[in-house]
């Protein structure tokens, strides 16, 4: 269901003709949003060609992919997971979806196989907007706002996520979801 009020735990779906290549056909989970401080989120559907244990020194062997979270601070690693009850310091973002937590404990839980690759997504960098910036982008229809579902992160194919989320919104959005990536190819 589409919402008009912007808040943490929602997703932002880019409109099909977004010019910014970082966000072309992207779905962003909004993890933190305040009118005063701006917004932080992670692109859910831009997988990179690497695993987390290849990226982070002293990380246990773990067959979990890394995603491009956004163009801000691409020298940082973040994570979204489904195990907030196991990982202290996690922030609940949406039902069944948590952000961050104790990194050392995360490695222990992975080594003990209490966290499986399907329970977590890692991100390089994040998507960030300063105070009022995201509202300005919404005013020019750069984004569609919708509710977050844990399945979007932990069950859906990243390559199909943009189309899936738009199709789930129904009506006009179903038509938009079927538009080819490059209209002049049509």
C-alpha positions in Angstrom: 0.0 0.0 0.0 1.4 3.4 -1.0 1.7 6.0 1.8 2.2 9.7 1.7 3.9 10.2 5.1 7.6 9.6 5.1 8.9 7.5 8.0 11.6 4.9 8.9 10.7 1.4 7.9 9.3 2.3 4.5 10.7 1.7 1.1 11.4 4.2 -1.7 10.9 3.0 -5.2 12.6 5.0 -7.9 10.5 6.3 -10.7 11.4 4.6 -14.0 13.2 7.6 -15.6 15.4 8.6 -12.6 18.5 10.2 -14.0 20.8 9.4 -11.0 22.6 6.2 -12.0 23.0 5.3 -8.3 19.3 5.0 -7.9 18.1 3.8 -11.4 15.3 1.2 -10.8 16.2 1.0 -7.2 14.3 0.1 -4.0 15.7 1.8 -0.9 14.8 0.7 2.6 14.5 3.9 4.8 16.1 3.0 8.1 16.2 6.4 9.8 14.2 9.5 9.0 13.7 12.7 10.9 12.7 16.2 9.7 15.6 17.8 11.4 18.5 15.3 10.6 17.5 13.9 7.2 17.3 10.3 6.1 19.5 7.1 5.9 18.6 4.1 3.8 20.1 1.2 1.8 19.5 0.2 -1.8 18.1 -3.4 -1.6 18.6 -4.4 -5.2 22.1 -3.6 -6.3 24.2 -6.7 -5.6 28.0 -6.5 -5.9 30.3 -9.2 -7.1 31.8 -10.0 -3.7 31.1 -11.8 -0.5 31.3 -10.2 2.9 34.2 -12.5 4.1 36.2 -11.2 1.1 35.6 -7.6 2.0 36.1 -7.5 5.8 39.3 -8.7 7.4 38.9 -11.3 10.2 35.4 -12.1 9.1 34.3 -15.8 9.3 33.8 -17.6 6.1 30.3 -16.7 5.1 28.6 -17.1 1.8 26.7 -13.8 2.0 26.7 -11.3 -0.9 27.4 -7.6 -0.5 25.1 -5.0 -1.9 25.8 -1.4 -2.9 23.9 0.5 -0.2 24.3 3.9 -1.7 26.8 6.5 -2.8 27.6 7.9 0.7 30.6 6.7 2.7 31.4 3.7 0.4 34.3 2.8 2.8 31.8 1.6 5.4 29.9 -1.7 5.8 26.3 -1.9 7.2 23.9 -4.8 7.6 20.1 -5.4 7.7 19.0 -8.7 9.3 16.1 -10.8 10.6 17.7 -11.7 13.9 17.2 -8.7 16.2 16.3 -11.0 19.1 19.8 -12.5 18.9 21.9 -9.4 18.1 22.2 -6.7 20.8 22.2 -3.1 19.7 19.9 -3.8 16.7 17.4 -1.3 15.7 14.0 -2.6 14.6 13.1 -0.9 11.2 10.0 -2.9 10.2 8.4 -6.1 11.3 11.1 -8.8 11.0 13.7 -6.3 9.8 16.5 -4.9 11.9 19.5 -2.6 11.3 23.0 -3.0 12.7 23.9 -4.3 16.1 27.1 -5.5 17.9 29.5 -6.4 15.1 31.7 -8.7 17.3 28.7 -10.6 18.4 27.5 -10.8 14.8 30.8 -12.6 13.9 30.3 -15.0 16.9 26.7 -15.8 15.8 27.9 -16.5 12.3 30.7 -18.7 13.5 28.2 -20.7 15.6 25.8 -20.9 12.6 23.0 -19.1 14.5 22.9 -16.6 11.6 22.7 -18.0 8.1 23.3 -16.1 4.9 19.6 -15.9 4.2 19.1 -14.0 7.5 21.3 -11.0 6.7 22.3 -8.6 3.9 25.5 -6.5 3.9 25.8 -3.1 2.3 28.8 -1.0 1.2 27.9 2.6 1.8 24.5 4.0 2.3 21.9 6.4 0.8 21.6 9.6 2.7 19.6 12.8 2.4 20.1 16.0 4.3 17.3 17.9 6.0 14.5 18.5 3.5 16.3 16.9 0.5 14.2 13.7 0.3 11.0 15.7 0.7 12.1 17.8 -2.3 12.7 14.7 -4.3 9.3 13.4 -3.4 7.7 16.7 -4.4 9.0 16.2 -8.0 7.9 12.5 -8.0 11.4 10.9 -8.0 10.2 8.3 -5.6 7.1 6.2 -4.8 6.7 5.4 -1.0 5.5 2.0 0.1 5.5 -0.2 3.1 8.4 -2.6 3.8 7.9 -6.3 3.9 10.7 -8.6 5.2 10.3 -10.8 2.2 11.6 -8.0 -0.1 15.0 -8.4 1.6 15.2 -12.0 2.6 13.2 -13.9 0.0 13.0 -11.8 -3.2 15.4 -11.8 -6.1 17.3 -8.5 -6.1 17.2 -8.4 -9.9 13.3 -8.6 -9.9 12.7 -6.5 -6.7 11.9 -3.2 -8.4 9.3 -4.8 -10.7 7.9 -6.9 -7.9 7.3 -4.0 -5.5 5.7 -1.8 -8.2 3.5 -4.7 -9.3 2.4 -5.3 -5.7 1.2 -1.7 -5.6 -1.2 -2.5 -8.4 -3.1 -0.2 -10.8 -0.8 2.3 -12.6 2.3 0.9 -10.9 1.8 -2.5 -12.5 2.0 -0.8 -15.9 5.1 1.1 -14.9 6.8 -2.1 -13.7 6.5 -3.5 -17.2 8.2 -0.6 -18.9 11.5 -1.7 -20.5 14.7 -0.3 -19.0 15.4 1.6 -22.2 12.2 2.8 -23.8 14.0 3.5 -27.2 14.7 -0.3 -27.4 10.9 -0.9 -27.6 
